[in-house]
Amino acid sequence: MAGETVAEFTPVMYMLGFGLVASVPALVLSRLIAPRRSYNPVKFLPMECGQMPSGAGRSHFMMQYYAYILMFVVFDVMSIFLYAWGSSLFFIPRAATLPIIAFLAIMFAAMAYALYLAGKKGIW
């Protein structure tokens, strides 16, 4: 039984080995043939399209859009998992509906929290 499990992961180990064999020499070779340059302090200055930056480095994020972003993320994740669950609904046992109900409860709780934040900020 343990040998069968190891045999299932053999292709994964081959891909990991190939990734290491292909990437490590490429990284070492690029480091060896890269030109050596002296430190240039102008190169490390912050620039905006070649110009010296003006104003504050951070911009203000409007928090009124936070609820919309949160609702989009919740709906996006929920739709991905509901599509996969719905497409295999007739081929899975009835006991598999309990985890999806728990998942939906968590997602609807997150959606309710986003709506609560939206109402609290007076967005609607």
C-alpha positions in Angstrom: 0.0 0.0 0.0 2.8 2.4 0.9 4.7 1.5 -2.3 1.6 2.3 -4.4 1.4 5.8 -2.9 5.1 6.4 -3.6 4.6 5.1 -7.2 1.8 7.7 -7.7 4.2 10.5 -6.8 7.0 9.3 -9.1 6.1 11.7 -12.0 5.9 14.6 -9.5 9.4 13.8 -8.3 10.7 13.5 -11.9 9.2 17.0 -12.6 10.8 18.4 -9.4 14.2 16.9 -10.3 13.9 18.3 -13.9 13.0 21.7 -12.5 16.1 21.7 -10.3 18.4 20.3 -13.0 17.2 23.0 -15.5 17.0 26.0 -13.2 20.0 25.8 -10.9 22.6 25.7 -13.7 20.8 28.5 -15.5 20.8 30.7 -12.4 24.5 30.0 -11.7 25.5 30.5 -15.3 23.7 33.9 -15.5 25.4 35.0 -12.3 28.8 34.0 -13.7 28.5 35.8 -17.0 26.7 38.9 -15.8 28.7 42.1 -16.1 30.2 43.5 -12.9 29.2 47.1 -12.4 30.2 49.4 -9.6 27.6 50.9 -7.3 25.8 53.8 -8.8 23.7 55.8 -6.2 21.6 57.5 -8.9 20.4 54.1 -10.1 18.7 53.4 -6.8 16.9 56.7 -6.5 13.1 56.5 -6.7 11.9 57.6 -10.1 8.6 58.0 -11.8 9.0 57.5 -15.6 12.5 59.0 -15.5 11.4 62.1 -13.5 12.1 62.8 -9.8 9.0 62.0 -7.8 6.8 64.8 -6.4 4.3 64.6 -3.7 3.6 61.8 -1.2 4.8 58.3 -1.9 1.6 56.7 -0.8 -1.9 57.5 -2.2 -5.1 57.4 -0.2 -7.3 54.4 -0.8 -10.9 55.2 -0.6 -12.4 52.9 2.0 -15.9 53.2 0.5 -14.9 50.6 -2.1 -13.7 48.1 0.4 -17.1 46.5 0.7 -17.4 46.2 -3.1 -14.0 44.5 -3.3 -14.9 42.1 -0.4 -18.2 41.2 -2.1 -16.5 40.6 -5.4 -13.9 38.2 -3.8 -16.6 36.3 -1.9 -18.8 35.9 -5.0 -15.9 34.9 -7.2 -14.7 32.2 -4.8 -18.2 31.0 -4.2 -19.0 30.8 -7.9 -15.9 28.7 -8.6 -16.7 26.1 -6.0 -20.4 26.0 -6.7 -19.8 25.4 -10.3 -17.5 22.5 -9.6 -19.9 21.1 -7.0 -23.0 21.5 -9.2 -21.3 19.9 -12.2 -20.6 16.7 -10.2 -23.8 16.8 -8.1 -25.3 13.6 -9.5 -22.0 11.6 -9.1 -21.2 12.3 -5.5 -22.8 10.8 -2.4 -25.4 12.7 -0.4 -23.0 13.2 2.5 -20.9 15.5 0.3 -23.6 18.2 0.6 -22.8 18.9 4.2 -19.4 20.4 3.4 -20.8 22.6 0.7 -23.5 23.8 3.1 -20.8 24.7 5.6 -18.9 26.4 2.8 -21.9 28.4 1.8 -22.6 29.4 5.4 -19.0 30.8 5.7 -19.4 32.6 2.4 -22.7 34.1 3.2 -21.4 35.2 6.6 -18.5 37.0 4.8 -21.1 38.6 2.4 -23.2 39.7 5.3 -20.2 41.3 6.9 -19.4 43.1 3.6 -23.0 44.4 3.5 -22.7 45.4 7.1 -19.6 47.4 6.4 -21.3 49.0 3.4 -24.3 50.1 5.5 -22.0 51.3 8.2 -20.1 53.6 5.8 -23.3 54.8 4.2 -22.4 53.6 0.7 -25.9 52.4 -0.2 
